[in-house]
Amino acid sequence: MRYELYYWPSIQGRCEFVRLALEDAGADYVDIARGPKGMAAMMRLMESRSVNNPPFAPPFLKAGKLVIAQTANILLYLGPRLGLVPQSEAARLWAHQLQLTIADWVSEAHDTHHPMGGSLYYEDQKREAKRRAADFTAERIPKFFDYFEGVLQRSSKRSGYLLGKQFSYVDLSLFQMIEGLRYAFPRTMKKLEKKYPRALALRDRVAARPRLARYVDSPRRISFNQEGIFRYYPELER
């Protein structure tokens, strides 16, 4: 099947977690909005009355007649089809649980620079952003890392992936999370990384996967920038 992926064409955003899975698996897909007239096509599909389960917002995936929205939901669908999750129900639910936890982490990262609302400019909420970022870097980043480091510690005897023996889309998502935090909070990450050797070792294993490495080094990988979820503002780090 050739998948159609829909998202804003200039940012990684929440869609990058899906792109990593598609790229690592060597799936046949097209990033619609990055092509000619792609934005118009995306908006038409979002507004179409022929879609029984319309998405609230990108990202969403068109797979045959299915239109699937929400990053974790898309990965729940793609995981078994791309060989990126074990087939057992227990394993698929565990992967989905971990992905939803990463989704919470992503939302908190975004809210460091837009704590008062996405419709306001960053410059309109800098004071609140500094307070939010201080809590995020001091308390929340370590809390999430503690959790995932613990998961990896329990699975270390079974090869060190988050699900144990089998590599999964959640490993790709933790890689993306680390890359995003390195971009947005470089000083914080430099101080913290030595405390989480398992998570960083997993990041390096993921980065070395041949298909993923080719993607990350290619023009298909949109660079981190000041419009996405992960944004670098020096004043948000103490």
Stockholm file with secondary structure:
# STOCKHOLM 1.0

chainA/1-238         MRYELYYWPSIQGRCEFVRLALEDAGADYVDIARGPKGMAAMMRLMESRSVNNPPFAPPFLKAGKLVIAQTANILLYLGPRLGLVPQSEAARLWAHQLQLTIADWVSEAHDTHHPMGGSLYYEDQKREAKRRAADFTAERIPKFFDYFEGVLQRSSKRSGYLLGKQFSYVDLSLFQMIEGLRYAFPRTMKKLEKKYPRALALRDRVAARPRLARYVDSPRRISFNQEGIFRYYPELER
#=GR chainA/1-238 SS CCEEEECCTTCCGGGHHHHHHHHHHTCCEEEGGGSTTHHHHHHHHHHCTTCSSCCSSSCEEEETTEEEESHHHHHHHHHHHTTCSCSSHHHHHHHHHHHHHHHHHHHHHHHTTCSSCTTSCGGGSHHHHHHHHHHIIIIIHHHHHHHHHHHHHHHGGGTSBTTBSSCCHHHHHHHHHHHHHHHHCHHHHHHHGGGCHHHHHHHHHHHTSHHHHHHHTSTTSCCCCTTSSSCCCGGGCC
#=GC SS_cons         CCEEEECCTTCCGGGHHHHHHHHHHTCCEEEGGGSTTHHHHHHHHHHCTTCSSCCSSSCEEEETTEEEESHHHHHHHHHHHTTCSCSSHHHHHHHHHHHHHHHHHHHHHHHTTCSSCTTSCGGGSHHHHHHHHHHIIIIIHHHHHHHHHHHHHHHGGGTSBTTBSSCCHHHHHHHHHHHHHHHHCHHHHHHHGGGCHHHHHHHHHHHTSHHHHHHHTSTTSCCCCTTSSSCCCGGGCC
//
